[in-house]
Structures are given as structure tokens and as C-alpha cells.
């Protein structure tokens, strides 16, 4: 009887047999590694989300540590078309009544006219005074037209603050000089050293341009302006704060009210000034910036809590799929983190006045779900009661910001708990890759061994079949079998 197998020697489907054995060998380890990789990847992602949310929360906490946030001052003004103002943290809250008699203005003068802007005026030296200081311009045949003189003044590196231009009126072209600074200390005078020898002559030479109403160089003639004109007069600002007179060469007053800088934009109407009308200027605490930082702190914490809840959720299903849990459900690190934060929320600042030592005293409290809420009425009352105490509650040495930063320091940063945990999980993932490579090497060796064994078996079966065929044929040809056939 012949032994039959599918195949060359044995009839066995060696590829299928070896494949099945190899798959059976691979499956348990591969399944375990896949499950481990899925769990570790999910946990790594969860720790990353937790770290990002915590970092955002700590940024909001850090914002509250800025003392200037609670030292700001706001300024309200009755008529902003007449005054603008700012206040620094040294300003005391209060209300002031302002009157503006006049604002500081800059002088503008026009010299005597010449025929045209291209007319050659003369040669020599122009001496231009701004107050008691002066600078000089040399004029020769290369720059002695009125246009060239204008350009020379504007382009002089020694210019003290005078802008030159030209106006053409019915009498001709006039050189116009405008002071860049306001006030009586910045009036303009123009004298010359005329090459024709006469420094005051109105008919020829550079002396036509003289504008010296006060005889600033004490020549003894009492002052000369030729046919020049004052287009705008220089004057100092004059204002009153609660009836006290202040003056200045410009319209900006610093520390006339301590900590307040205000700018006069225009004078009051003469009738309003005469009748004693005032402009109210009130300095108060800048609660808007502080309120914004507190609201941001509350919102960011609640967002952090949302992330924590997503990562630690437990959802009980209908019994077919079982319970669904977050990647960090029951995690001791999360529990410790939340406990730490909530402990700081409930800790007071003992050096604050009674009634302003805890978050709840200013209207920041925890609801039944653990989220922070703000009672705006209580917060407004706290701002009105003691603004500095609110600053100390958040940004003082023992304030919430410093306490939270110190207590959570071990969780964040390159050596914090969360980063170390992420590093450990990443190492586990790297180890899974190494185990997969080791598994493939082992499977490859197993496959080679099995193929070798089955090839040998196939050859042996082939030999046995050949031997069986030979024996069967020989037995059929024996004399006993032949006699039986006969």
C-alpha cells in the first residue's frame, strides 16, 4: 500500500504548515507588544496633555506675580479735548480741578521781503538765536539767494531747533523761521555780520534779513526788525490746579501732581475760564488690568480642570462594552497635583487685613464641580476697599502666585515629575521596538529551522515511499503469488 502526501516527496504543504506554526509562535508576543504599545502611547499622550495644560495654568499664575499689575493707576478727565494725562503707581488716588488759561506756543517770524525766492541777498554770516543760544551760517556767493539761505539753515548740523521756509506775500518773498520748541525761552532773533560793512542796513545785503527786536547783541540801537513780522508769538503755558498757578515753557507737566503727567491740548474758552469753569481730573486704581489677569487665571484653571477630567474620566456603559476610562484614571500623580493646587486655593495670606486674606473674600470661590467662579460684586467691593491688599493676596511674598509656583515646581521643567514620566514612557516605547526586532529575529530562525526539518522529513518520506513501492512490486512477482494467480 502506497503512503500518499501532497507534494514532491511527502505531499505535505510545507509552506502552509511552517506559516501556521510561525504565526502561532509570533501571535502571543506580538499581541502583548501591541497592547503594551497602545497603552503606553495613550498614557504618553495623556501626560503630554496634562503637562501642556499645567504649563498654561502656571503661565497665568506667573502673570499674577507681577506687582505692577496691581499698582497701576487710571486717569479720567472731564474734557479730553483740553487735557490728556497718565499716572504711574506713585500717584495717589484723588480728584483735581484744572483750569487752562493758555497753552505754550512756539514763535514764528518772517523777515523783511526781497523780490523773489531766487534773489541774491548778500554775503557774510547769519547769527540765529533761539533764546540765549545761537548758531551761525556762512553765506557766500554760492549760497546767497533766499532759497539757498533757507536750505543752509535747515541743513546746518549746528541748528538748535529752528525750521526755515519761504512765504511769498504781496511785498515779495520772506524768509520764515519757526521755533521747534514752545515757550518764552525759545524766542527767535536773527542778526548778521554783513560783508558790506553795515549790519543794520535795511536796503541791501544780508542786513535786510535782520530780526532783532531786543538788541540781543547789545549794539545799542534798542532793536531792529526791518520790515519783519511776528506771525506767531511765543508764550508759556499757564494753568491752575485747584486754584494753584503753574507755568511751563511747554505743555507737558510732570509731577505737578505727584505721579501724574498731563498735557495741555488747548486753552479753555475765555468766557469759561473767566467764569471759573474747571476740568475734572481724577486719579484712581487701574482695576481693569488686575481684573483681566484674575479672570484669565480663573478661566485657565477651569480649562486645566477640563483636561484633567477628560484624562481621568470613568464612563459606565451598557454592560456590553464595559467601562471606558481615561488614560490617567486613578493616577496618583494627578491626585497629588490637584490636591496641591486646591490646598493653595484654601490657604490665606495672614498679613492681609481681616476679610481680605482668602480668595473667597474677593469673590473667587470653588463651585460644586471644583471649578473657580467670580462674584463680580464682591470683587468690585474688594477693589474699592483695599486695592493693595488684593495685590498682596496674589503677588506678595506669601501670595497665591508664589505659593503655587513653589508647590508645583517639582511637576514641570526638564527634571519635573511629568517630564521624567514622559521620558520613561518613551523609553518603554523604544524598548517595544527593540523587542519587536528581537521577535522577528527569533521568528526568522524558527522559520529556517522548521523549513529545514520539514525538507528533511519530505525527503525521508519520499525515500520510504520509493522503498515501499519496490517491496510491493517485488512481492507481487514472487512464485507464491504467481501460483496463486494460476
Steps between C-alpha positions, in 0.01 A plus 500: 500500500643843397533789757367810321570867580439813299838627390815398330627251752248477775198678367512739799421875446817603678451874444156496659613282791806713576295821459240379746761396756685833461177699533412305813848570635479873421141574605527500884809723513381728220160540665661580833731759339211660308293532815795640690580749222139617483480549878836675524427726202165598650660571836785697341249714312299552818805606703592740219151654507515529878841666481382751237189589700704538819755720322221728373360521852840588644542773238175655624627463857824671400306792353347556842846531654558834324457759774464780246176334393351612830684832525364658184305821510225616270420860411158635406469849353194718467597638159754301301511763227683728746715259705658156467664333796666185632587393853764265638473284810630778727191712431248518778133455428323833501306757302637834374343801336698645209473835323700584187563867435732451205713230342866533407559603141805529274609823335493548125652808335530625143793717388479799271400407145734484203389492136486121449615180663780489242624852580864525613488665840863551592797331666637474851382312809150436632471470880178326603402510866261262674457655837847593623685240291598540136649332195655659193473444123767622257351653185711553189439543128417129475207500742373858524151479346208488738434136401863406562500677835186308600667172403821587683309564823303175482804294408738646759632239740515774765132590470358536853138442404387748238317412177531736202248540219397766247165680469423718202265787588404817315834665587722214378671193642554482876724262694286344774660351814303279738622382837471126548454557874225686680530759774654838571845345538499407131441831324676567168743779412706538182808721472768522231861578440452658157795506262389844380595638842152605614332244726173693540435638152150417375562572130784268391702199610430237762396768744164508319419180688571632849231422758630612838224662706691490831847600377624159612862584417475838680595715203333791671222573252224350710411233247431474125249287311515681163163429337481157669191366667419274794253247361452297821611609842679283753328450831520276801219275611297627796265271688351464847467186712240547771567873469880471518677658202753301298697610194731330255683558174323200349162339544617189684500512880669220693436464871307824534271237646731233644513196275284663231617625161248712316504684170309818425339466160317831482400797712154534642252730339566848639150531639519155663834588656378836621193346658714248692399187312735208574599170342484202735802267507459188716773251585386153602618142519530325164282205584448399136843340460479323835147378429611369159785302655273352768238402242768343282633307800151362573431410137835327449461300822155384391643399161774309683231325703313408180812326371549315829139380494535372143814308594354348818141438389312179583200427275279203593353353182204271437679183604590387150814714465590539866633815665693760301776668699743780430868434455577645844197378694604428860847646435674601824694782332179669387344458842803653667509786252136594553529466875802730495323769299179490705699522819655827381159635401380454856812648664476862613746790514530573870655846464198627307216676683219284635246437228759515221720200584337234280392471139140463608520842669536667160233289334716220354361167620467134403167363383364147556690368197830640624513786250583856593236771469508877547243704690548839331315689773735372768803558276394862437452553872846359568655731240330795664592394852874429472661468158844441652368206704382331179848551358650333807249215480631406157850646456634541853780287643240269651248558225325238292730540198821431690348214700363326192825545309701349784261212569470403131864552410573127540246410233627710212829572325759267354548316830137515618283200578300525179803529273676212673188293456482588132865401461430167670201429276701590192773261611233230533387569143859478382530169687190369321668571169804307620281207609328497160835482328604214734171320430553527125852361534370207709214434257743506210721240670196288588378519143840393365514211747149380416561517127818297547318238709208469261726486198686211667171333589376547144814337366472211747137436414593503135765235563258286702241520226758388244602208724136403555436506127801279439398248767142492379612434144741229610238318706257500213755322281583218745427124395237474771302784356542359147365154604205667666429682183506166308 
